Amino acid sequence: MWLKLILLTTILVLVQGETKRKCEKCEPEKCVPPAEECLAGLVRDLCGCCYVCGRREGELCDGDMLPIPYRNRGHGPCGEHLECRPRTDLAPGDPPEAQCVCVKNEYFCGSDGKTYENECQLTEARYTQRNGLQAVHKGPCNSAPKIVTPPEDVSNSTGGHIAMSCEAMGWPIPSIEWRVDRGQGDTIPLPSDDPKVAVQSRGDPVNTR
């Protein structure tokens, strides 16, 4: 009985020692500026005192939503426009973890003419370039259509089947049209009324066709 009681007390002490956040009196004049470049911006530390580099998108973070034994592992808080959320891609039996996820997961057009997958990637580029980069508008930047994967020549025999593909990129979404040349001086758009021909369009809803 005594052995069980001592063992239980020891476990509780260890758990509390690992998870208890020790915050001393805040003295801003003693704060040391981060030595590295902060690509996700500066945020207050977990004690709300000194500024530290915010954790970037996809990096581990300290989240109070995790079970008590797995909190406060020293990862730090997330940076600008990021939120600490539990990971959902862990294998069964793996210890719980949290990572920084971008709050606004939508495309942004930057003043450099480039399209960024979300606001957090735009923020990283802004801190990297230091040239006044900012968001022009939500959604992709306009770009001229271009064929990135042209169709290849294929051969077919009577009664056989073939498949041809073509990939284009641009915004607004480019439209691809297939036409057949029957050698009579003109071309016919496919699939026309031929029951043996099918045309499909698919891909990234933002910039490919």
HELIX and SHEET records of a PDB file:
HELIX    1   1 TRP A    2  THR A   19  1                                  18    
HELIX    2   2 PRO A   28  LYS A   30  5                                   3    
HELIX    3   3 ILE A   68  TYR A   70  5                                   3    
HELIX    4   4 GLU A  119  GLN A  129  1                                  11    
SHEET    1   A 2 LEU A  42  ARG A  44  0                                        
SHEET    2   A 2 TYR A  51  CYS A  53 -1                                        
SHEET    1   B 2 LEU A  82  PRO A  86  0                                        
SHEET    2   B 2 ALA A  98  CYS A 102 -1                                        
SHEET    1   C 3 THR A 115  TYR A 116  0                                        
SHEET    2   C 3 PHE A 108  GLY A 110 -1                                        
SHEET    3   C 3 ALA A 135  LYS A 138 -1                                        
SHEET    1   D 2 SER A 143  THR A 149  0                                        
SHEET    2   D 2 GLU A 167  TRP A 171 -1                                        
SHEET    1   E 2 ARG A 179  ASP A 181  0                                        
SHEET    2   E 2 THR A 187  PRO A 189 -1                                        
END                                                                             
